[in-house]
Amino acid sequence: MTIKRTNKFLKILLFLLFVGALTGCSNETPGEAINNGWSDEIKVNNVLSKQKLNEGTIALFTAKGADHSQFNYVGVSLLKAQHDHDWEFIDSDMTAITEDFFSATHRVFHFETEDGNIKEMPIVFGVLKNENIATVTAEVNDEKKEIDIITTHTGRYFYQVNAWGPIEFLNKNGEVMDRYGI
């Protein structure tokens, strides 16, 4: 009698594990999709911001090296999702957070559209270490634009889609303190 109960229990347990594995794989969070897209080289700390676009969703995130390294990163990823779940990793880039004035990167994502064409999406992103930086600007769609600064308990970050260099860092008087890129 205990063998029958044990077999029945094992069958139910296996069924639940199978169902859990199927549903667990299909409902990733943006952070899990980014971790998997980087082949678990990093561990996402926080998804700081998401911006929905026609091409998908751009997620700004912070991460730490998964190999217990001392490096912290800020990055952006292009993701696609169905109804805010089943996230698919398309492309991503990161830069190390240093103790410098700022850490900034310009990257062009390349991805295939639904109709099979290759599309480019330029993006700038980074972290601001100097509290005197009041404004960040870049060329967006052929005109200079102020980029939003995202302030969290972990720091101040920025990102902008369709942006090109140079990225300028201005003080509260509008004077250029530093720049990144041409």
Helices and strands as residue ranges (DSSP letters): H 2-26, H 30-37, E 42-53, E 56-65, E 72-82, E 85-96, E 102-112, E 118-128, E 135-140, E 143-147, E 149-152, E 155-161, E 163-170, E 176-180
